[in-house]
Amino acid sequence: MDIGVKLPPELEQATLSMVKAAIEQVVADTKTTNHWPEYMNQRQAAKYLGTSPGTLIKWERADIGFPTITIEGSKHYCKSSLDKWMKSQQQQNN
């Protein structure tokens, strides 16, 4: 069963404009909240993982395979490696 509703042209246009604006806003919000660089510094990585920089240091020192890239003493963290590591930790704990 298909039910159609015929709206006056001005109401149809206003509805389409509102839907388009809502979709554009959701896309913009998603880009803002989910935009993380592929390589992060310690502060960014901690925020990405929802923890403190101190916890990252603790994980690094615990020799549990926490993925860290060190270049001339500067630590960096690869987003995809962090995701894989977190997933592996989840699987180990389930």
N, C-alpha and C positions, 0 to 999 in steps of 0.2 A: 504494500500500500504506500503510495507516494502522495504526500500532501504538500501542495505549493501555496505560498503566501505571496500575494502581489502587493508590493509597497509602492506608494507614490514615488516618483523619480527622486525628489529631493530627500526623502527619508531613506531611500535605498543608498543614495550617494553618501549621506551622513553616516549611515551604518557601516558602509565599506571603509570610509575614512577612519572611523573609530577603531575598527578591527585592525586596519593597517597600522595605525599609530600604536595600538597595544602590542602587536607583533614586533614592531620595530623596537619598542621599549624593552620587551623581553630579550630580544637578541642583544641589544646594547648592554643590558644588565648582566647577561650571561657572559659576554666577552669581558666585562669588568671583573666579575667575581671569579671567573675561572682562568684568568690570564696569568699564567706563571711562566717565567722564562725557563728554557730547557736547562740552563746552568745557573745555579743560585749560590749566593753567599750564605754564610751560616745563619744569619738573621732571617733571610728569606726562607731557607729550608726549614728552619724551626717553625716559622709561621705556617708554611705549607703543610707540615705534618701536625700542626696543632700542639706543639710542645715548646719547651724553652731551649735556647742555645746551650744551656748547661746540660740538658738531657742529651743533646746531640753529642757533646763531648764525652759524656758518660758512656754512650753507646759505642763511640769510636774506641774508647779505652777498654771496653769489655771484650774486645776481640770476638765479636759475634757476627762479623761480616758486614758491618754497616758500611755502605758504599760512599767513600770519600775520595775526592781527587785533590791531591796536593801538588801545587806547582810553585816551586821556589818558596815554600813555607806558607803559601796562601791556599786555604782550603776552599773547595768548591763542591757542589753537590748536583748531580744530574737528576733531573725530575723523573725520567723514565726508570733510572736505577733505583731511586727512592721508592717509586711505586712497586717495582718488582720485589724489593726487599721487604716492604710492608706486607705485601701479599704472602710472601714466604713465611713471615712471622705469624701471620694470621693462620696459615695452614698448619704450622707447627703446634699452635696453641689450640687447635680444634680437635 
